[in-house]
C-alpha cells in the first residue's frame, strides 16, 4: 500500500520541477514558446500547470507501478491533485 503514496510524491515533485524548468534561464525554457504556440487552451494549460501535470502523471503511471484497484487509482489521482494545489497555494500564492 506504500506504492500509491510514492506515486503521489513522485507526481508532485516531477510536476513542480517540470513547471519550474519552463521558466526563463532554466533548462526547458526553449519549450515555453513552443507550448505558447499551441492553439488549444486546454492543452496549453495542461503543459504549464503543475497541478494538471501532477494529476496526469499520477493518472497514467498508477497502472504501471501499482496493483490495480479502481478506487485506489481514483483516490491516488485525487489526492495528488489536491496536495499539489494546496502546495501551490501555500508556497506560491
Wavefront OBJ file of the C-alpha trace (Angstrom):
o trace
v 0.000 0.000 0.000
v 3.078 2.217 0.003
v 3.081 2.445 -3.805
v 0.187 4.955 -4.069
v 1.964 7.238 -1.592
v 5.139 7.076 -3.665
v 3.157 7.815 -6.827
v 1.638 10.904 -5.173
v 5.047 12.182 -4.048
v 6.748 11.379 -7.358
v 3.976 13.037 -9.370
v 4.018 16.187 -7.247
v 7.792 16.589 -7.333
v 8.129 15.847 -11.042
v 5.345 18.282 -11.958
v 6.721 21.087 -9.768
v 10.228 20.660 -11.184
v 8.931 20.449 -14.760
v 6.965 23.709 -14.454
v 9.911 25.389 -12.719
v 12.227 24.347 -15.546
v 9.942 26.041 -18.105
v 10.795 29.474 -16.675
v 13.326 31.694 -18.465
v 17.006 30.807 -17.981
v 16.239 27.233 -16.925
v 16.894 24.031 -18.836
v 13.496 23.742 -20.561
v 12.940 27.443 -21.290
v 13.045 26.662 -25.013
v 9.780 24.732 -24.603
v 7.894 27.824 -23.425
v 7.443 29.417 -26.867
v 6.504 26.061 -28.376
v 3.844 25.480 -25.709
v 2.526 29.035 -26.097
v 2.108 28.484 -29.841
v -0.287 25.564 -29.274
v -3.730 26.789 -30.389
v -5.724 24.763 -27.834
v -6.110 26.393 -24.412
v -6.701 23.153 -22.505
v -3.538 21.514 -23.855
v -1.523 24.669 -23.154
v -2.893 24.728 -19.598
v -2.092 21.047 -19.103
v 1.526 21.572 -20.156
v 2.146 24.627 -17.954
v 0.124 23.887 -14.801
v 1.855 21.837 -12.100
v -1.468 20.678 -10.625
v -2.666 19.466 -14.037
v 0.664 17.834 -14.818
v 0.809 16.064 -11.429
v -2.702 14.707 -11.948
v -1.812 13.406 -15.397
v 1.411 11.784 -14.187
v -0.458 10.105 -11.356
v -3.301 9.021 -13.636
v -1.084 7.402 -16.245
v 1.666 5.979 -14.008
v -0.580 4.265 -11.459
v -1.476 1.204 -13.589
v 2.220 0.559 -14.292
v 3.523 0.783 -10.726
v 0.707 -0.469 -8.507
v -1.633 -3.425 -8.262
v -4.699 -2.054 -9.960
v -7.752 -1.245 -7.881
v -10.130 1.308 -9.381
v -10.988 3.130 -6.152
v -7.352 3.308 -5.057
v -6.463 4.661 -8.518
v -9.129 7.388 -8.355
v -8.178 8.198 -4.759
v -4.480 8.438 -5.608
v -5.126 10.803 -8.516
v -7.491 12.933 -6.422
v -5.048 13.192 -3.532
v -2.237 14.086 -5.943
v -4.268 16.898 -7.494
v -5.431 18.224 -4.126
v -1.991 18.115 -2.475
v -0.307 19.759 -5.458
v -2.935 22.500 -5.490
v -2.568 23.071 -1.736
v 1.232 23.108 -2.012
v 0.993 25.752 -4.723
v -1.415 27.835 -2.620
v 0.785 27.641 0.482
v 4.176 28.255 -1.117
v 3.466 30.267 -4.264
v 0.458 32.494 -3.521
l 1 2 3 4 5 6 7 8 9 10 11 12 13 14 15 16 17 18 19 20 21 22 23 24 25 26 27 28 29 30 31 32 33 34 35 36 37 38 39 40 41 42 43 44 45 46 47 48 49 50 51 52 53 54 55 56 57 58 59 60 61 62 63 64 65 66 67 68 69 70 71 72 73 74 75 76 77 78 79 80 81 82 83 84 85 86 87 88 89 90 91 92 93
